[in-house]
Amino acid sequence: ERFLALAWESSAQPIVVLTKADAALDIPLDEVQAVAPGAVALAVSADTGSGLDVLTAMLDGTVALIGPSGVGKSTLANALLGQEVFATNAVRAVDKKGRHTTVHRELRPLPGGGTLIDTPGLRGIGLWDAAEGIEKTFSDIESIAAHCRFDDCAHSGEPGCAVQEAIDSGALTQRRFDSYRKLERENAWMAARSDKRLQAEREK
């Protein structure tokens, strides 16, 4: 959700790619799609080629691969480029997790047109002025909140709160709502750091 908010804020069109589909028995694409409204979720395997044709058809312009270390970004990049351009590592034998390999960003032309940027894995990323990106990432919650009785509903016990009703009914998970609140708070805190008026309001 954090990566999605940053992608939306940058005006990019995010695509959520679950790599290493050959190693998974049950791929929860519907669960991923539920937390990525407006984005496409795909399962692909660079080893078997499964799903790569669909992903390739969706790529346009400049494409940047972002995500944590060891998820297979460079392996996917090589598959999309049709050649071994970027260094990759086998998963660790102990826990079957990928290893951090890429140490710099690199731009390469894609065979079908456009360009691809492979990036190093990210351990953590912060938000900065990402209100619009958060709104798009959590458009489902924003839509529910529009039905709250009060326009300034804080969704924390007010009567007629549509968000709390959705959580109680199971239409919205508590985990997703907590993530929404966390990213909103972080974004507001970062905005207040550079705006004295916002900082004063926050302290008040």
VENLINDA-V693022 format. One record per pair of residues at least 12 apart in sequence whose ideal C-beta (glycine too) atoms are under 8 Angstrom apart, sorted by the first residue. I is the first residue (numbers start at 1). J is the second residue. Records with the same first field share a line. If there is no record, write none. Layout:
# VENLINDA-V693022
I=J, J
This chain:
# VENLINDA-V693022
1=35, 137, 138, 176, 179, 180, 183
2=125, 127, 183
3=66, 67, 125
4=16, 36, 39, 133, 136, 137
5=127, 130, 133, 134, 136, 137, 183
6=125, 127, 130, 133
7=39, 66, 133
8=38, 132, 133, 136, 137
9=129, 130, 132, 133, 134
10=133
12=64
13=39
14=36, 39
15=39, 40, 41, 42, 55, 58
16=32, 33, 36, 39, 40, 41, 42
17=41, 42, 43, 44, 55, 76
18=32, 41, 42, 43, 44
19=44, 45, 46, 71, 72, 73, 75, 76
20=45, 46, 47, 71, 72
21=43, 44, 45, 48, 50, 51
22=45, 47, 48, 50
23=45
24=43
27=43
29=41, 42, 43
35=176
36=137
37=136, 137, 139, 140
38=136, 139
40=58
42=54, 55, 58
44=76
46=72, 75, 76, 78, 79
47=75
49=79
52=79, 80
55=80
56=80, 112
59=80, 110, 112, 114, 116
60=114
61=114, 115
62=114, 115, 116, 117
63=110, 114, 115, 116, 117
64=116, 117, 119
65=77, 116, 117, 118, 119
66=119, 122
67=121, 122
68=121, 122, 123
69=98, 99, 100, 101, 120, 121, 122, 123
70=91, 97, 98, 99, 100, 101, 121
71=98, 121
72=98
73=102, 118, 119, 121
74=86, 87, 88, 101, 102, 118
75=88
77=108, 116, 118
80=110, 116
81=108, 110, 111, 116
82=111
85=106, 108
86=102, 106, 118
87=101, 102
88=101
89=101
100=120, 121
102=118, 119, 120, 121
103=120
104=120
105=117, 118, 119, 120
106=118
126=186, 190
127=183, 186, 187, 190
128=187, 190
129=187, 190, 191
130=183, 187
131=187
134=180, 183, 184, 187
137=183
138=176, 180, 183
140=172, 176
141=163, 172, 176, 177, 180
144=162, 163, 166, 171, 172
145=162, 163
146=162
147=162
148=160, 161, 162, 163
149=161, 162
155=177
163=177
188=202
189=202
